[in-house]
Amino acid sequence: MKRRELLRGAGLAAVATGLAACGARPEGAADGGPTASTERLQWKMVTSWPTNFPGLGTGAAKLAAMITAASGGRLTVKVYGAGELVPAFEVFDAVGRGTAEMGHSASYYWKGKAAAAPFFCAVPFGLNAQEMNGWLYEGGGLEIWRELYAHFGLVPFPAGNTGVQMAGWFRKPVESLADLQGLKMRIPGLGGEVMARVGATPVNLPGAEIFSSLQTGAIDAAEWVGPYNDLAFGLHRAAKYCYYPGWQEPGPTLECMVNKAAFDALPQDLRDIVDACCRAVNDAMLAEYTARNQQALDRLVREHDVELRQLPDDVLLALRRASDKVLEETAAADPMARRALDSMRAFQAQAKAWHAVSEEAYYATRG
């Protein structure tokens, strides 16, 4: 594919044209730095997703292709799916130590390394995708995130969002809070801690292992993403009941993490290209999920007889109360988590007030 065609197809023509005039350096980069050069670099990107998996894997591939094209081949990025170079849950360490220059993943996988990390992906009953973008780009969230990751030799960028996810797939119906007692559920991040508080047993599994674990009964339930991705994994063949709403991941932001030493060594124009391409993929992925999820949900319900159900009120209430406790305890135990939570909550209050007279008011009027 020609460079011009790839840029046009990805929506980056305007971005590439404006990069030369872009004077702002992304947060996390060192002062000064190399100037533009004709040196050609080859980078590796490791991901937590199966190669070319719809949305997630293809989003990582699109990002790599965009950077390669927008740089005119001066920075070529090759993508490695989960397990090809490093396992899905070793992306963070691999990029930090320089095994790969870039990674595409979700920050809540690293809560064992940094308690504040999940706040930059998904917070139960927290910000949706639109609000996450507002908080990260304009509300101070990205500055806190980059300060956190700098301790690990990384520079993070928002690089994708699926929008509000589903509550998950269950082998048996959930009719009350009692049905969660002892339930083994694949659910990562802060959502997993919340499920533990209401009596379930959270299990952290890479996406590629969810279907077989559900099918064999190794787990009783699993949250993955939503209809678009869940259909691709065939989760409906392992569990019949699909529940909403996705209280645990209302606006999950995916990340592109870059080895800080490698990023700081780039000429300024290539740093700008990495930043601009991450922003483009962040927008493009949300558009893709918005377009594809309902199509996939229709197929799941009409063709595969999936039972789509809303979580009972008492279950949602218990999850909300448990979430408040988990968030407060996490913040009380870690200064960076405290900063992230306080910043997010302040932004959420502002966004909620505005959305009451904008988004929510419009939805009520539109019907």
ABEGO torsion letter per residue (X at the ends): XBAAAAAAAAGAAAAAAAAAABABBBBGBBBEEBBBBABBBBBBBBBABBBGBBGAAAAAAAAAAAAAAAAGGABBBBBBBBGAABBAAAAAAAAAAGABABBBBBAAAAAAABAAAAAAABBBGBBBAAAAAAAAAAAGAAAAAAAAAAAAGBBBBBAEBAEBBBAEBBABBBABAAAABGBBBBBBEAAAAAAAAAGBBBBBBBAAAAAAAAAAGABABBBBBBAAAAAAAGAAAABABBBOBBAABABBBBBBBBBAAAAAABBAAAAAAAAAAAAAAAAAAAAAAAAAAAAAAAAAAAAAGBBBBBBBAAAAAAAAAAAAAAAAAAAAABAAAAAAAAAAAAAAAAAAAAAAABAAAAAAAAX
